[in-house]
Amino acid sequence: KDIVSSDTDMPIPVFDGGHRRSLDGVTVFNPTTEDASPSPLAYAVVTGREGGMPRVWVLEFDEEQSISTKEAVNPLAVSRMTRLEFDETAYDVGIGGNRDPSLPYIVISYDSLVTPPSHIAIPLSNPVDLDARRVLKEKEVPGYDKESYACERTTVRSRDGKTEIP
């Protein structure tokens, strides 16, 4: 079954099996609140590719919209979908070691030609807030100054003019 977005009156496919976006893996999180009670929201962290780049999306499920009844079952109604964005245009990203699905954040692995391999904690409730992200671990490279380097992803149009090629 397609994963659909319920942002509109008509569900629209988020991952439809087409060529635009591929899905590699899904990890489900159900964080607890500060008083250790279950959150009314559940999240799925989805890894895949889009535009030739590895991507990570955070999907938020509202349990009120995802309740199964005798008349209908809609367990995959997505109330919000966020693609994680980063400062650099060319990078590698994936889900890291997330041992506890009740935590309010995810850990991702990130690196690029400029940034050494690192593990970053990203809050599930606000994954677009760059200031809320915490670098948990970054490989130390002696004598390396990140500000001395740059990385840019460029594309050229194919001969037929239809496809952007990295």
Secondary structure, DSSP 8 states (H G I E B T S, - for coil): --EEE-SSSS-EEEE-SSSSEEEEEEEEE--B-TTS-B-SEEEEEEEEEETTEEEEEEEEEETTTS---SS---TTEEEEEEE---SSSS-EEEE-----TTSSEEEEEEE-SSS--EEEEEESS-TT-GGG-EEEEE---TT--GGG-------EE-TTSS-EE-
